[in-house]
Amino acid sequence: MIGSHNPGKIEEIAALLAPFGVETIAASSLGLPEPEESGDSFEANAGLKASAAAEASGLPALADDSGLVVPALSGAPGIYSARWAGPAKDFRIAMERLQRELGDKDRSACFVAVLALAWPGRDTELFRGEAPGTLTWPPRGDRGFGYDPMFVPAGGSQTFGEIDPALKHRISHRARAFAKLVEHCFQHD
């Protein structure tokens, strides 16, 4: 089960799991409530979501917490990345706020994703991935979600909002966290 209510995350995680023949069900499709993200780190919030989904459904659950970390803003928006978009989850508002607060400061940024794999009644395992890059303005592209139209991955010239989704699935923060999960769960000697 994918312990998320975010359609973009559900789609990306399902695509990453597809080659392994893992059937996915979204927490939202089972009517499970979204747990409050009360943790103080990506790891804590991912763990809360995965554990809540596993316990409520009785199924193994994979959840993620992710966001954009901007060193020039003391790590903001960080774990509050989605909250910057407001109750309507309008990321245009969040990107405009980011641009305003950044001004002429260093535009280095890093997307961070932590995947949490929880089994009912057992410990939760965590896998962290990071994708460094820079922020551009104005936003470019209509692919992806969240801050993708502002984020140019290191070594690239196009934003995550412009690149082919297949390429993003290979180089994103979520893909890097997922590679660690795959190594741990699917590649045993």
N, C-alpha and C positions, 0 to 999 in steps of 0.2 A: 504494500500500500504506500502511496505517496501522501505523506502527512502535510498537505498544503492546500490552501484555498486560492492560491495565486495561479491563474491560468497560464501565464508565461512560464513559471517555474515548473508546473505540472507537465507542460508540453516538452520542455527541455529535458527534464528528468526521465520522462517516458521514452523520449528519443534515445537517450543515453543507455537505457536499460533494454531497449528493443533487441539489439544483437545477441543478448544473452537469453532470450526466450522467457523473460520474466514478465508475467502478466501484471499490469498495474491497475490499481483502483485509486481514485483520488479521495481524500478524506471528505471533500465537499460533496462528492456523489453519494457518500454514505450518510450524509447529514450530520457528520461529527462537528461539534463546535470548534471554533478556532481558540486555542489556548492563549492566554495573555502572555505576551513576550516580556516577561519581567526580569530576564537575565541581564547581566552586565557585560556580556560578550557574545560574539557570534556562536561560540561553542555552547554556552549556556542556553541560548534561545533555540538553537537547532535541537539540542537534547530535550528541552521541554516539549517541543512540537512532536518529535518522534515518539517519545515516551507516552504522551497523551494519546496519540493516534493508536499506538500499539495496545495500550491498556483498554481503550474504548472499543477497539475492533476485535481484539484477540488475534490480530495478524501482525506479522513483522511489518515495521513501518520505516520508511526512509523519508527524512525531512531535511530541509536545508534552511540555513539563515545566511543571508548574504547582504552585501552592501558595498558602497563606495567609500574608501578611506582616502582622505585628502590631507597629507601631512601639513600643508600650509594653513589648514583650518583645525589644527590639533586633532586630526583624525575624523572630523565630522565630514559628512553626516553619519558615517559608520553604522552602528546598529540601528540608528534612527533613519536610515535612508528612505524607507517606505513612508515613514511618518512625515518626512519633509514634503511629501506629495499631498498631504491633507486627507481628510475623510473621503474625498472623491477619488483619491489615488491618481491625481492629475500630475504626471511627471513633468509637464511643461512648467508648472509652478515650481516644482523642486529644482529643475534645471536653471530657471531664472534666478531663484534664490541662491543657488550655488554660484552662478556667474556674478551676482551682486556681491556676495561675501568674499569671493576670490579676488575680484578687482584685478590688480596687476601683480598679485602674488604668484609664487611658483605654481605651475599647473600640473605638477606630478600628481599622480593618483594611482590607486591600486584597487581593483575589484577583489573582494574576498568572499569565498563561499566555504561554509562548513556543512558537510553532510553528516547527519546522525542516523545510524542504523540501530533501531530498538526492536527487541524481541519481547513479547509479553512476559513480564515477571523476571526479566534478565537485565544485565548491564547494557548500557548504550555505548556503541563504538563511534568515534568521531574521526573525520577525515577532512583536512583543511587544504584548500587550493587558493592560489593568488595569481592574478594577472596584472602586472604592472603596465602603466601607460601614462598618457597625458590627456588633459581635457582641452577640448576645442570649443570655440564659439563662433558663429551660431551652430546649433545642433544640425547634424546631417544624417539623412537616411530615415527610413520608416520601418526597418526590420528590428527584431528584438523587442525589448521592453525596458522600462525604467530609464536609467541614465545612458543606455547604449548609444543614442545619437550624439552624445558629447564625448565619448571615450574612444581614444585611439590607442590600441594596444602597442606595446613596445615593439619597435621594428616595423610597424605598419604605417600606412598613410590614410587608410579608411577607418571610419568609426565602426563600432560593433553594430550600429544601426544601418550601415551600408554594406557590410560584408555578407557573403553567402552564409546562410545558417549552418551549412555543413562545415565551413571553415571555423565559424565561431565554436561549434561543438568540439573542435579539435584543440582550440587554444584558450578557451575561456577559463575563468576561475573555477566554475562549476565542473568543467571537463577535467581540470587538474585534480580537484578533490575526488571526482569520480574515478580517475585512474588509480588513485590510492585505494579506494574502496574495492575496485576490481582486483587489484593485486592482492589485497587481503582476503577477499571472499571467493574469487573465481579461479585464481591461478595458483593452485597448490601442486607441489611436486609429488 
